[in-house]
Amino acid sequence: MDLSYNILIVDDVSDNIKVAMNILKESNYNFSFALNGKQALEIVKSKSFDLILLDIMMPDLNGFDVIKTLKKSQVTKNIPIIFLTAKADIDSITEGFRLGAVDYITKPFHPSELISRVSTHLELYRAKKVLEQNNLDLNVKIKHNETRLLSELEATQKEIIYLLTEVMESSSDETGRHIKRVAHISEFLAKLHNAIDDDEALVIKDASALHDIGKITIDRDILHKPGKLTEEEFCAMKEHTTNAYNLLKNSKRKLIQAGAIISHQHHEKYNGKGYPQGLKGEEIHIYGRIVALADVLDALTHKRIYKDSWSFDDAAKYIVEHKGTQFDPYLVELFENNLDDFKDIIEA
């Protein structure tokens, strides 16, 4: 660590500068000097200082003018300034401290007084800089630890989602490929939305894997029935949305909370005729509206135990025809404008 100090002495009388330098020369100080205020302000632009000894009575720019300028600059505002001057009236002393000087020494002064005060303020300034650096380092460490912990929490949430979807796959006709396609469709659709940033789109992607997690609570005979469900069976099937929400709703974790919303609302319809709550329009969370479209698109274009697959064109036609009834019209517009990209995801 460099223990030397840089001091700037500003005085329009060169003999006064020599006196100060001679008094302080035994210490480990590097001196610069200026014979007027304008010269001093030029010097501080190219060199850093730990202390400035500043006279007040100088032509053109006096000491008060100089300190005002120094305190306005982010680079120089914290440099300690000691007024070293013959002005000993109370008004000048008061003004000097008001403008931000750390000390005020009147001429003539005793050498030991100058040595002591200069040493004290240099040490205080160095200690302050060390403290600021330590605080900066501490803040960096804290932010690093926070980032690491958040990453670990997010990884844990994703692992929980992965385990839950594995359970779902084993108990229903959902497949891992369906879940991945819905996730990619949802993310892509979210990124097209002008009110959703990439980070939130990623949340929707990861949480969408939970959209049908409630099916683990539904009787397997209903889940795997090859034909049309009876009204009673369909009522039982619809319970998977509420059951999933009740399973996930108490989590404080971002991804699980998003999963609770998606699993609860992805069968709601824009016209209010969906289930389980009959929500309408923007009463349905945007997460639910996005995954609703993604889920239907993938379900239509892939074979299920109770139906054959549709072509992408037929599925796209169905979605467009249900714009504003089943699906959010803005999302359908985004879908229509990017059909080739959605087709690539479906056929991947």
N, C-alpha and C positions, 0 to 999 in steps of 0.2 A: 504493500500500500504506500502511495506517495504521501509523505508527511510534510512536504514543502507547501508553502502558501504563496499565492500571487496577490500582491497588493498594488493598487493604483493610487498614486498621490497626485491630487489636482490642486494647483496653486499658481497664480500669475506671477509670483515672486520666486525665482529659481533658488535663491538662498534658503527660503523656507522649506523647499523640497529637500535640499541637501541636509539641512538640520534634521529633519524627520528621518531621512535615510541613515544618517550617521548614528542616530539614537537606536534605531532598530536593526542595524547591520549585523549585530552579533547573533540574531535569531535566524532561523531557517526560512527566510523570506526572499521571494523574487520580486523585484520592484519594476514598475513602469511609472511613467509620469506624464502629466499633461500641463501645459502652461495656460490653458483656458478651457472653458466649458465645452466649446464646440469640438476641440481636439479630444477631450475626454470621451465624448459620445462616439466619436469615430473609432477610438481605440477599443472600446467595449464591444464593438461590432465584430471584431476579429480575434479577440482574446477573452478568455474567461477569468474572472477574479473572485477571490475569497473575501476581499475587503476593499473598500474605497475610503481614503482619507480626503475629505472635500472641503475646500475653502468656500466661504460665502461671497466675500467681496471681490468679484472679478468683473472685467469689462464684458460687454455684450451679454453673455449668458452668465448670471450669477449662480451661486451654489444652489439656491432654491429652485431656479429654473432647471438645473441639471438633474436634481433628484426627482422632480416632477416627471421629467422625460424617462428616466430610468425606471420609475415605478409603473409606468404605462406599458413597458415591454415585458412579455412573458419570459424572455431570456434573462433580463437583468433585474426584475422586480424584487427578487429575494436576496440579492447581494447586500450584505450589511454595510451601511454607510455611517461613518463617524464624521461629524462636522469638526474641523480643526480650524478655528477662526479667532479673530480678534474681537468679533462682535459679541459682547458679553451682556447686552441688555436682555431683560426678561422676555420681551416680545419676540426677539430673534430666537432665543432658546426654545420658547413655546412653539413657534412656527417650525423650527427644525424637527422637533419630535412629532409634531402633527403631520408633517410630510413623510414621516417614516424612518427617520434616522434612528439608529440603535444607541447612539451616544453623542455627546456634545462636549468638546474640549476647547476651552478658551486659552488664547495666547496672552501672556507667556505661560507655559506649562512646565512642570518638572519632568525630566526624562523618565523617571520611574513611573510616573502617572501614565505617560503615553505607552510605555512598554507593557504595563499591566493591563490597561484597557484594550489595547490592540490584541494582546494574547488571549484575553478573556473572550472577546467577540469572535476571534478566529476559531477558538475551540468550540464555542457554542454553535457556530455556523457549520463546522465539520461534523459535530455531533448530530445536528439537525439533518444534515444530508445523509449520514449513516442511518439514522432512524427512518427517514423517508424511504431509503433504499430497502431497509429491512421490512418495512410495511409493504412496499411494492412486491418484494420477494414472497412475503407471507400471503398477500392477496393472490399472487400467481399460483402458489401451492394450493391455496384454498379452492381456487377455480379449477385447478387440475384435478383435485380430489373430488370436487362436486361433479365434474364431467365424468370422471371414472365411475363414481357411484351411480350416476344417472345411466351410464352405459350398461353397467351391471344390472340395474333394475329393469332397463328395457330388454336386455337379453333374457332375463328371468321371465318377463311377461311373454316374450315371444316363445320361450320354451314351454310355458304353460299352455299357450294357444296351440302349439304343435302337438302336445300330448293330448289335449282335449279333442283336437280334430282327428287324431288317430283313433280315439275311442269312438267318435262319431262314425268314421269310415267303417269300423267293424260292426256297427249296429244298424246301418241304414244303407240305402243304395247310393249314397254320396261316394265319390271317388276322390283320391288325392289330386288327380288331374283336373277334375271339376273345380275343386277348391282353389287350385293355383290359377286356373283360367279366370275365375270370378275375381280373384285378387288382382290379376294383371288388368282385366277390363276395368275394374273399379278404379285402380290407380290411374290408368290412362284417361278415363273419363274425368276424374277429379283434377288432373293436371290441365285439362282443357278448360275447366271452369275458371272464370276470371276472378272469383273471390276465394280461391283455394291455392295456397302456396305448395311447394314441393314437399315440405316437411309434413304438412297435414295430409297430403295425398298419400304419403308413405304410411301414415297412421291408418288411413282408410284401407289401404292395401292389406296391412297386417291384420287389422281387426276384422276385415271381411271374412276371414277364415272361420270365424265363429258364427256366421249368419244362420246356420242350421244346427248349431250345437244342441238346441233343445230337442232334437229328434232322438237323442239318447233316452229321453223320458217317455217316448211313444212306444206302444206295443209293436213288437216286431212283425206280427201278422198284418198289421195295418201298413207298416212301412214297406213290406215286401209283397203286398197284394198286387197281382198282375193286372187286375181289372179296375173298373171305376169304383171309388169308395162310396159307401152308402152315406146318407146325410149324417147319421150318427158317427160313423168312422171319420168323416171329414171334420166334424166338430172336434173330435178327439185329436186329429192331426193338427188342427189350428192351435191347439194348446202349446205346441212346441215353441211358439214365439214368446208367450208369457212365461213359460217354464224357464226358458233360457234367460230372460230378463231377470227373473227372481234369483237365478243361479249367479248371475254376474253383477247385479246392480250395486252391491255393497262394497265392491272393490274401489280403492282410492287410486288405482293405477290407470294412467291415460289410455293405454291400449285396451285394457279390460273394460273400462268405461265406454269406450267407443264400440267395443264388441257388444256390450249390453244394448246400446242404442240400435245398432244394426240388426241384431238378432230379433229385437222386439218390433222393429218397424219395416223390415224389408218386404213384408206382404201388404203394407198399406198401399192404397191407390190414390192418385192425385185428386180424383173426384169424390173421395171420401167413402168409397164402397169397398175398401179393403178391410183387413183384420190385423190385430185384435181390437183396436180402439176406434176404427172408423175415422182416422185423422184425414184432414183434407188439405191439399195444397201445401203451403209452407209450414203448416202445423207439423208436417212430417219433417224430421231432421234431414238435412242435406245428405248425411251419411246413409240414412235409410233409403232416400230417393235414388242415390247413386247405385247402391248395391241391389236395389229392386230391379233396375234395368239390366245390370250385369248378370244377375242370377237368371232372369228370364231368357236373356239372349243365349246364355250357355245351355240352359236346360232345354230350350227348343231345338238347338242345333246338335244335340247328342242324345243317343238312345237311352231310354230308361226302361225299367221292367214293365211299365204300364203304357209305353208309347214308343213309336219309331222316331228317328231323328228327322228334323226338317233341314232343308237347304238353308244356307246363310241368307240368300235373297228372300226366301219366304219368311224367315225369322225377322229380318230387317223390315220387311213390309208390315208384319204384325206390329212391331214396335212403333213404326211411323203412324200406322192407323190408330194406335191407342195413345197418341200424343194428346196430352191434356186430360185424358180420362184415367188411364192406368199409370201413365208416366209423366214426369215433370216435362213440360213442353220445351224448356230451355235445354235440358239434358238431351232430349230427342233431337233438337237442332244440332247440338254438338256431335251426336251420333251420326246424323245424316251427312254432316260435312266431312266426316272422317271414316266412311264406310270401309275403305280398303284397309285401313289400319286395324279396325276392329275385326275384320275378316282374317287378317294375318294372326291375330291373337287367338281367335277361335280355332284356326286350323293348325296352330303350332303343335 
